Amino acid sequence: KALAHFLDFAQSDFRGFHAEMSCFIWMKVLTLGFCLIAACAADEPTRSALAADDECMYGSCELNALQLRSEALSSAEEAAGTQRSTSKLRMKSSYVGGNWSSDQQKFIYTEASHRDFLITWAGEGATMNVTSTEALKWAGPLTLLQVIQSCPSGSLAKTLAAARERGSFKLHLVGVGGGLEPMMEWDRFLLGPLSTRQLLVVEAFGLPKTPFLGMEVSLSFNEFEDSKHVPRQGPFSQGYKESFVYGQYDKVAEEVPDLVLAMNPGFAHYPQSWWKTLHHLQSNGVTVLSTGYGNSMKTVYEYIPSLVKLEEDDNRLQLPEARLKSTRTVEFFMSPGGATMLLEGKADVADYIDKEGRIAYSKSVFPDQNGNAIGPFVQLCQAANSTSLMDTAVSEVSGVCSDLNGTFFMGQEAGYSVKFSNKNVFQYCDHAPPHSNCDANGVVALLEPTGAAKPLTVVQQDSGVSGVNLEVPRSLFQETLRKALHCTLERRLDLVPCVEARLLDGPQSEYDNRVGMFENMESFFLHSVPKCAGGHPMWMPAETGME
């Protein structure tokens, strides 16, 4: 049944993606789009209690999309049946696996519809437990407040000072997902009033308290295509208004904002689309705040709200007392820092029962990550005379094997310098643990328009938009992907020469154009690597041994 379900999915347009999600998890915001096999490892009583379903529902048994396609479909069937609307999805960066309840009070993960999660935000000298729903509602505005607090000098500080003087502030959010950024409680954190728990998190992390109170604040949400999500219902704070704009930002934006925020945009994954947007913003002197995938949160608690009630101690959430029942390991796949490589890991899961012997909750502990998910971190906005990053304005970024490195590279290409970058406390889970780790919004970077973008002297056609020529540097796509080859093919470096040759040759057939092979990083690797591997899927990275 799972194989048949996948074959139907593989030959469908991504516009039907949400309806097909019951046994598939989209790995990390289009990061290769590969869903890999995971073990259904719990004992039956625990599994039944946690999932309230049979053991392979809600994403507990995923499939390796590339492997099934390579083994089950002939090249003719593949060419006819896997046309993907990547041009429509390339700017839809903030995908989360689930939807909001009808009253918009709870986020329901597709693969965990009966469960909820408790996570811990930990910063310097402060920790706070929040539910997964709170994390999704608060992550964006808290990230903005954190950067405002961290950057008392530079373009952002000047922009905010000018906004306060005129009494208005315009924030544009680009590449949004309809179920994420527009559902966040921007008005409460920017203008107030804060709820008790909102005030608690602001005070716990020493953030500015309603810094735009008394001002007119307008937010514009730019989505590449209308996802038809029901927008957040008011009433909103006094002085707050929001609007929605659909299409590629540089073509549809009608005003110059004070600040742009992009949450998990994956700039280097879609270089041609994002370069145009970044160049447009840079030419208008707009500062850009960008987040990305980082290291995973170490511990996540999973519980069933209908059976377990969170307790509050001085308004701090915690789970009720319980005793250990059993332990198990669960396989999961991750793309550290938003990289194009997938690594296999094992999470340690402990199941706890209450005094009556009923399942209470599970605790998932994820392995420590290493390498490219963290750094380089720059905090020059705290230096009064600093105007740009010390070396990225003059030296080449060696690789784009993480979201943060991709932001450095694409910012440099569009004429930006990184003023500030750091780990971000305010992460969230874009899919339900434990078969997916929680690493979204894990890093943050502030881009200042201090340099010159590459000149618009060469016109390159974007095959995803019929009849439209986008003025992007001809070599940008190839240059970006070359910087991702060695990490993407880390376990099969022997394939690098072949894949690089395919990259440099450009589109060789109508099929290459039709499937958008040279539109974004995911499509290129998805279609080029199996051909270089002789149609065999085992180029994928092996288990890392991280336990």
N, C-alpha and C positions, 0 to 999 in steps of 0.2 A: 504493500500500500504506500509506503514511504517513497519507493522508487517511482511508482506511477504518479504520485503527487508531485514529485520533483520534475518529472518530464513534462507534465502539464505546465508547471511553473516556469521551466526553462524556455518554453516556447511561447510564453505570454509576454505581453508588453508590461514594463514596470509600472504602468498606471494601475494595474490590478494587483500591485504588490501587497497592499494592506490587507486585501481579502484573502491572501494566500499565506498568512503569517503563522498559522497555528503550529507548524512543526519546523519553522525556520527562523533563525536570528540573523539579522543583517549585521555583519561584523564591522563595527567601528566606522560608521558614517561612510559607507561605500568603500572602506579599505579593502580592496580586492574583491569584496562581495562573496567571499568564500565561507560557507558554513560547514564546519568539520564535525566528524563523528565524535560524540561524547558518551561516556559511560553512564548508564542508569544504575548508580552504584548503591543506592540506599536499600536497606532491608525493607520488606514489603509493608509492615505496619507503619514505619516511619515515612516511607514514600507516599503511602496512601493518605496519611494524616497531613503531610505537608502540601501535597499537590491537590488533594481531593479529586483525584482523577487517576486514570491508568498511567503506568510508569513512563510512557513515551509521549505524553501530551505536554503542552506548554513549553516546548523547546528543550526537553531533556534528552532527546535523541536527534541531534542535528546531522546533516548530510554534507559530504564534501562535494560542493557544486561542481568544481572543476573536474574532479575525478569522475563523477557520474556523466558529465558531458563528454569527457574524453573517451570513456569506455562505451557509452550507450548510444551515442549519436554519431552517425556518419558525417563526413564533411559536408555532404549535400544537405542533409537534414539540418546541420548546424547553421549553414549559410541561409537556409530558408526560414529557420525557426527561432533564431536568437537575435533578431533585430532589437536593439535596446534604445530606449529613449534617453540616452546619456546626455544629450544636449539639454533636455528639459530638467535633468536631475543635477547637472554639474554645479549649480549654485545653491542647491538645497542641501546645506551642510549639516543642519542641526536635527538629524533624524533621531527619534527615540522610539523604542519598540513598545508601543502601547498607545493608550488614549485616556482621556479624562472622563471621569464619571459625569453623569448628566447634570449634577449640580456643581461641577467643576471643583469639587473639594478634595478629590482623591485621584491620583494617577494610578491607572491599572495597567500593569505590564502584560503584554500579550501572552507571554509564556509563564505568567504567574498570577493569573487573574484572582485567585483566592488568597494571595499572600501579600505581605508588606515587608518593608525592610527598615532597619534602624542602622544608621551609619554615624561615624564620629568625625567631626571636623576638628583637626588639631593644628594649631598654629603656635607661634612662639609664646609660651606662657599661658595658653588658653586652649580649652577643649570644650566641645559641646556636642551632645547627641541630637540628631535630627532625623525625622522620618524621610523616606525617599521622596515623598510628596513635597515636604518642606524644602528639601534640597533642590528640586526642580523649580519650585516657585521663587526661590531666593537667590540661586546661584549667580544669575546675571547682575542684578543690582548690587549684591554684596561684592562682586568682583570689581565693579566700577568704583564703589566706595573704597575698596582696598587700594586701588591704584591712585585715587585722589589723595588718600592718606600718605601713600608712599612717595608721591611726586610733588613736593612743594615748590619746585622750580621747573622751568622749561615751558614748552608750548602748551601743555595741558593746563598748567597753573595760570598762564596768561589768558588762555581761552575762557577758563572759569571766571577769572576776575572780570573780563569784559562782559561775560554773560550776566554776572551779578549786577554790574553797573547799569546795564540796560534793562534788567529785570526779566530776561527770558533766556531759555536754553533749548536748543534743538539737537536731539540725539537721533541718529539714524542707525538702525540695526540691519545689516546686510547678510544675505545668504541664510535667511531664517527658515526654520521649520515651523509650520503652522501650529504644531502641538507643543512647542517649546517656548521660545522667547516671548511670543505674545501672551502666554499664560502666566508669565512671571509678574510679581507684584511690584512693578517699577514705581508706581505712584506712591505707595506706602513708604518705601525706603528713601525716595528722593524728596518727597514733600510732606509725608506724614498724613494722618497720625499712625504711629507704630502700635501694633498689638503688643501684648505683654511678652510673647515669645520673640517677636521681631526686635523689640527693645533689648531683650536679653542677649541675642546674638550680636547686635551692634555694640553693646557695651562690653561683652566678653572679649571681642577682638579689637576693641579700641578704635572703631570706625567712626567717621563723621556722622552725626545724627541729623537726618533730614536736611542735607546741605542746601537744598533748593527751596526751602520753605518760604512762602510769600512770593515766589516767582511764577512766571508762566512757563511750563515745561511741555514740550511736544515731542512725541516719539513717532518715528516713521518706520514701519516694519517692511523690509523689502524681501519678498519671496520670489524666486524665479518663476514659479507657476502657482496659481492659486490652489492650495491643497484642500480648500473647502472646510477647513476646521472652523468650528464655532468660536468666535473671538471671546475673550474674557468679558464677563458681564460686570457692569458697574454696580452701584455708583462709584466713580473714581474720586480721588482727592481733588479738592478745589485747586484750580489752576492747571490741571493735567488734562491733556488730550492726546489721542493717538490716531494714526492713519495707516493704511496699508497700500503698498505699491507693488505691482507685479511686473516681472520682466528683468532683463539684465540691467543692473543698477545704473551703469554709466549711460544707458539709453533712456531710462525712464525717470531719473531723479530730476526734480524741477526746482530744487533749492539747494543751497550750500549749507550743510549742517555745521554746528560747532564741533561735533565729535562723531566719529563712526565707531561702532562696536561690531565685531565679527566673532561669534562664538563657534569654536571648532571649525573654522572654514576650510582647513586643508588647502591652503594657498597653492602649495607645490603640486597637489594632486590634480588641479585644474588650472594650469599655468596660463593658458591663453585667455580664459574667461576672467580670471582674477587679475591678470596684468592690466587689462583694460580698465577694470574698476579702480584698481590702485593708482594707475596713472591719472585717471580722471580726478581722483581725490587729491593726489599729490599736486596736480596742476592748479588746484583750487586752495592749496595750503591747509588741507584738513588733516588733523591728527587722527590716527587709527589705533584703536585698542583691540587686540586680538587674543583669543585664548586657543588652547589646543589640548590634545590628549597628553597626559603625563604618566607618572607612576601610579599604579593602582593603589586604592585604599587597602590597607592591610587586613582589616577585619570588618565583616558585614554580618549583621544579625537578621535572620529571616523568621517571621512569625505569621500566624493566622489571626487577623484582627478579630474575627468572630469568636475565637477561643482564648485569646490572650489580650489583656488590657495593659497598656503601658502605664507605669506608675510615675508620678511626679514628685520629686523631692526638691523643694525650693524652686519649683517650675523647671526642673531638669528631668528629662525623660529617661527612664530606665526600665528594663524588663523585670518581671517578677522573679522571685527566688525559685530555682529549679535545680534538679540534680542530673548529672550526666547519665545518659542511657547507653549511647554507643558512639563510635567514631567511624569515619569512612573517608575515602579520598575521592575526589571528583575531578575529572579531566576538564580542562578548559583551554581555549585558544585565545591568544592575545596578539595585538600588534603594538609593541611598546612605543609609547610616544606618538602613536598615529602613523607608524612606519608602514611600508608596503610589505613587510615580511610578517608572517604569522609564526608564532612560537607556541609550542604546547607546554602547558604546565599542569600542576596538580594542586588543587586546593584541599586543605585539611578541613573536614566538616565534622563538628561535634553536635549530636542531637541531645536535647535536654527534655526531661519530663517533669510535670508538676507533682504535687503531693498525692493527687489521685491517680497517678500513673499515666496521665494523658500527655501527649506530645505538647511541649510548651513552645520551644523555638529551636532553631539551629544556628550555630556559629560557624561561619566560613572564614578561614584564615588563608590569605593568598600569599604566595612566595614573594620574597624581596626581588625586585627587578634591578637590572644593572644596565649600563650602557647609555643608549641614545635617548631615553625618555626624559632625562634631566640635563639641564645646562645647554648652552652656556648662559649663565645668569649675569645680568648687567644692572647695576643700580646707580647710574650716573645722574638720575634726576634729583638726587639728594645733594649733588655738588652744584653750587650756585653758578659757577662759570663754565659748566660742562654743556656742550651743545650737541654732541653726537657720540656714537659708539667709537671706542678707541680704534678698533681695527677693521670692523666690517665695512666701513665706508671706503676703505682703500685696498683691502685684501679680499680674495675670493673665498666664498663659503664652500668648503670642501665637499659637503654632502647634504642631502635633504632626507636623511633617514629618520627624521622625527618631525612632528608638526612645528616644534620650535625652530629647528634648523631650516625647515621650509619657509617659515615666516621671515627669518633672517635673510634668506636668499631672495625670495620674491620681493621683500621690502627693498633690498638693495637694487634689484632690477628695475623697480618702479621709482627710484629716487628717494627712498626713505632710509633713515637711520634708526636703530633700536636704542631708545633712551632708557628703557627699563624692561627687564624680564626676570621672572621668578617663578617658583612653585606657587600654585594657587590653592589656598585652603579650601575653597568653596567648590568642591567636586560633586558630581552626581553620577548615578548609574543610568546609562542610556539603554541598558538591557538588564534583565533580572539575573542576579547571581544565583547559584555559584558557577553556572556554566559560562558566564561572562563576568569579567572583572569590572570594577567601577573606577574608571580612569578618565572620564570625560571632564573637560574644563580644568585639567590638572596643571597647566602652565599658562602664563599670561605674559604678553609683550606689548609695549607701547611704542608705536612707530611715529617718528616726527619727520615731516617733509623737509629734509635738509639738503638733499642731493639733487642730482639731475637724472631723470629717467633715460633709458635708452631711446634714441631718436626714432620718430615715426617715419623712417625713410623707406622701409620695405613693407609691402602689403602682402599678407598671407591670408588665403581664403580659409574660413572656418566652415568645414564641410557640414557641421551640424545645423547651420542656419542658411537655408537655401537662398542663393542670390545675394548674400551679404558678405562683403569683404571686411574683415577686422584688421585694423592696422596694428599688428603685433610684430615684434622682431622675429624674423623667419627662423632663427635658430633657437628661440626660447624653449619650445617644447622638447627638442632634442637635448639641449643643454640641461634642462631640468631633469629629464629622465635618466640621462647618463650619470647624474649624481645620485641616483637611487638604485642603480644596477647591482652594485656589490652587496648592499644590504638586502635587497629583495631576493637575490639569488645566492644568499650566504651559504646555503647548503649545496648549491650546484653551480659553483663558479665556472665549471667547464662550459656552461651555457652562455656565459657573458659574451664571448665574441660573436656568436650567432645572433643573440638578441640585440646587441649593439649594432650589428650590420643591418638588421631589420629596421632599427630605429633610424639610422642615418639614411637609409634608402627611401624612407617616406612611404606613403600609400602606393601600393603596387597593383591594386585592382579596385573594381567597383565595390566588391565585398568589404575591403578595408574601409572605404568611405562610409558604406551603409551601416556598419556596426560601430562607427565612431572610434576606430582603432587609434587614431591620432588626435583625439579630442581630449582625452584625460588619461592619467596614469593607470587607473584600474583597467580600462578597456584595452590599453596597449598590452599590458602584461597578461591579461586574461586570454588574448587572442594570439600573441606572439610566442609566449613561452612554450605552450604545448606543441606548437609546430617545431620549435627548435629541439624539443625533447622527444621528437618522434611520435607525438600524440600521447605520450605516457605522462600520467599526472604526478609521478613520484619526485618531481623537482621540488615539491613543497618541503619546507624545513622539517626536520625530524624533531623528536622530543629533545628538549634542552636539558633535561635532568634537573630542572629547578623544582625543588620540593620543599 
